Each structure stands twice: as C-alpha cells, then as structure tokens.
Amino acid sequence: RRAERRLMCYQYDGVLPTHTPDFDLQTSDDKPLPDEVVRQQGPILLCLDTSASMKGLPELRARAVVLEAMRVALQTKRQCLLFMFSGTDDIQEYVLEQSVTGWRNILRVIDFSFHGGTDVGGVLLHALAKLQQTQWQDADVCLISDGRFMADTVVEFINRMPNGYAFRLHGLHVSRWNARQMERLCQPVYHLENLWGNA
C-alpha cells in the first residue's frame, strides 16, 4: 500500500508536455497577415550542421532551435527550408509544407545525421543559389553549427561568391568550441552557451 501511495504521488520534474501549436493548420478561417508584415518577414533558410563533432548536446540544442524556427515559420506563414549538411556532397534539403502533414514529415527526418566532416562552403553555396530564386529572395539565412570547420571552406565560399553579391548570414553557435570561423562568415553570431549556460 505504501508503494501504491508513492506511485500515485509520482510526477516528472522538468518534463514539458508535447507542444501543440496555438493555431489550427487545417482551417481556412485564419486571417491573412497584413501586406507590410509579409514584406518584412521573408522566408527562412536553415543550415543545420550534422557532422560528427555535433554529436551529443550540441546536436540536441541545434535540433531544438530548428524545430522552434520551423514552428514560428508555420505560425507566421513564412516559407521555410532546411539544409542538413556535413562533408562534401552530404546535403539533404527539406521544404517545410504549410500543413500538419508537412510538420510530421519534418519531425521524421530531423533525427537524421551524416556524422561526417564539415563542408560549410558547400551548404552556403546551396543557400546562395536558393536566394537567387524568386521564391526565396529576401530570405533570412541561419547557420547552426558548433564552429568546428576548417578555414579553407570559409575562404572557398567567399571566393566563389558572385562579385558585388552579399547576403546577411545569421550564426548560431551551439558549443564551447572557438567561434572564430563562424564570426568570419556570420553577422551576428548568437552563442547558445551564453544564453543557456550549463543547461
């Protein structure tokens, strides 16, 4: 009886329930966003590092950020594209569909990892090609990585950019590794260690 009483009082500490969006994706009654808001909020391009060095806590943090960014994209009706990358030619591309089915598909693929090297230049060239398409113009681009990549991939990307072309690249640093290479590419760079401490 004592064990039963303890079980009845048992509860999880620090466990959040499954998130349910506060809007219904399946209804057509949602009011469209004002034109000026739509113009200010362009699409979102997410570049998620899934290399071997990301394994563990950095990878978990990175995926949590990606899921939250996608949730915001759905809520604000912004187009969203995810690049999952690692070494040379290791790139998977997923477009988030504005539907419940699209969200479930992303939840199935988000657990995938290459766990190889880290070719940042390659994925950024893919992002640059997307930005030149009408559908993805004025997109916010975010690189999510632990910053453990070689300087030559950065230099290669900079050298291969078209003359006079530039875009703003946000960086999200998810480890305690030196962020120097990310700071060469991204402006601004957000450090999750500073935001979350030892969480």
C-alpha positions in Angstrom: 0.0 0.0 0.0 2.9 2.3 0.7 4.3 1.7 -2.7 0.9 2.4 -4.3 0.6 5.7 -2.5 4.0 6.7 -3.6 3.2 5.8 -7.2 0.0 7.9 -7.1 2.0 10.9 -6.0 4.8 10.3 -8.5 5.4 13.0 -11.1 8.0 14.1 -13.6 10.1 17.1 -12.8 11.3 19.4 -15.7 9.4 17.5 -18.4 7.3 19.6 -20.8 4.2 18.2 -22.4 4.1 17.8 -26.2 3.8 21.2 -27.8 0.5 21.8 -29.6 0.5 24.8 -31.9 -1.9 27.6 -30.8 -3.4 27.8 -34.3 -5.2 25.3 -36.4 -3.3 24.5 -39.6 -6.3 22.7 -41.1 -8.8 25.5 -41.1 -9.2 28.2 -43.7 -10.5 30.9 -41.3 -7.1 32.3 -40.4 -6.9 36.0 -41.3 -4.1 36.8 -43.8 -1.2 38.8 -42.4 -1.1 42.5 -43.4 0.9 43.1 -46.6 3.5 45.2 -44.8 4.2 42.4 -42.3 4.6 39.8 -45.1 7.1 42.1 -46.8 9.2 42.4 -43.7 9.1 38.7 -42.9 10.7 36.8 -45.7 11.4 33.1 -46.0 13.7 31.2 -43.7 16.7 29.1 -44.8 18.2 27.0 -42.0 21.6 25.3 -42.5 22.0 22.6 -39.8 25.4 21.1 -39.2 25.1 17.3 -38.7 28.8 16.5 -38.7 30.5 14.1 -36.3 31.6 16.9 -34.0 28.0 17.9 -33.4 27.1 14.6 -31.8 25.7 14.9 -28.3 24.5 18.0 -26.6 25.3 20.4 -29.4 23.2 18.3 -31.8 20.3 18.3 -29.4 20.4 22.0 -28.9 20.7 22.6 -32.7 17.7 20.5 -33.4 15.6 22.2 -30.7 16.4 25.6 -32.3 15.5 24.2 -35.8 12.1 22.9 -34.6 11.3 26.2 -32.9 12.3 28.2 -36.0 10.0 26.0 -38.1 7.2 26.4 -35.6 7.5 30.1 -35.9 7.6 29.9 -39.7 4.3 27.9 -39.7 2.7 30.3 -37.3 3.7 33.4 -39.3 3.1 31.6 -42.6 6.7 32.1 -43.8 8.2 29.6 -46.2 11.0 27.6 -44.6 13.7 25.4 -46.0 16.1 23.2 -44.1 19.6 22.1 -45.3 21.1 19.3 -43.3 24.7 19.1 -44.2 28.1 17.5 -43.3 31.0 16.8 -45.6 31.4 17.4 -49.3 28.2 16.4 -51.2 26.5 15.5 -47.9 23.5 17.8 -48.1 19.8 17.0 -47.7 17.1 19.6 -48.5 13.7 19.7 -47.0 10.9 22.3 -47.6 8.5 22.7 -44.7 5.0 22.4 -46.1 2.4 24.6 -44.6 0.3 21.8 -43.2 0.1 19.3 -40.4 1.4 16.6 -42.7 4.4 18.7 -43.6 5.2 19.2 -39.9 5.0 15.5 -39.2 7.3 14.8 -42.2 9.9 17.2 -40.8 9.7 15.5 -37.4 10.5 12.2 -39.0 13.6 13.5 -40.9 15.0 15.9 -38.2 16.6 12.9 -36.4 18.9 12.1 -39.4 22.6 12.9 -39.2 25.5 12.4 -41.6 28.2 12.4 -38.9 30.9 13.1 -41.4 33.2 16.1 -42.0 32.0 19.7 -42.2 31.8 21.5 -45.6 30.3 24.8 -44.7 31.2 26.4 -48.0 29.2 23.8 -49.9 26.0 24.3 -48.0 26.3 28.1 -48.1 26.7 27.9 -51.9 23.4 25.9 -52.0 21.8 28.6 -49.9 23.1 31.3 -52.2 21.6 29.5 -55.2 18.3 29.5 -53.4 18.4 33.2 -52.7 18.7 33.9 -56.4 15.3 32.2 -57.0 12.3 34.4 -56.8 10.6 32.2 -54.3 13.4 32.5 -51.7 14.5 36.1 -52.3 15.0 38.2 -49.1 15.2 35.1 -47.0 16.8 35.1 -43.6 19.7 32.6 -43.6 20.9 30.9 -40.4 23.9 28.7 -40.0 23.6 26.4 -36.9 26.9 24.8 -36.0 29.5 24.1 -33.3 32.0 26.1 -35.4 34.4 23.2 -35.8 35.2 23.6 -39.5 38.3 24.4 -41.5 39.2 27.9 -42.5 39.7 26.8 -46.2 36.0 26.1 -46.5 35.2 29.6 -45.5 37.7 31.1 -47.9 36.4 28.9 -50.7 32.9 30.1 -50.1 33.9 33.8 -50.0 36.0 33.4 -53.2 33.2 31.7 -55.1 30.5 34.4 -54.3 29.5 36.5 -57.3 31.1 39.9 -57.5 29.1 42.5 -55.6 26.7 40.0 -54.2 26.2 39.8 -50.4 23.6 38.5 -48.0 23.2 38.6 -44.3 24.0 35.3 -42.6 23.0 34.7 -39.0 25.1 32.3 -37.0 24.0 30.2 -34.1 27.0 28.7 -32.2 25.9 25.7 -30.1 29.1 24.6 -28.3 32.1 25.9 -26.4 34.4 25.4 -29.4 36.1 28.5 -30.7 33.6 30.5 -32.8 36.3 32.4 -34.8 35.4 30.8 -38.2 31.7 31.4 -37.7 32.4 35.0 -36.9 34.2 35.4 -40.2 31.1 34.3 -42.0 28.2 35.4 -39.9 26.8 38.7 -38.6 25.5 38.5 -35.9 26.6 35.3 -34.1 24.5 34.1 -31.2 26.2 31.9 -28.6 23.9 29.3 -27.0 26.3 28.7 -24.2 25.9 32.3 -23.1 22.1 32.0 -23.4 21.6 28.6 -21.8 24.6 28.4 -19.5 25.3 24.8 -18.5 21.7 23.6 -19.4 
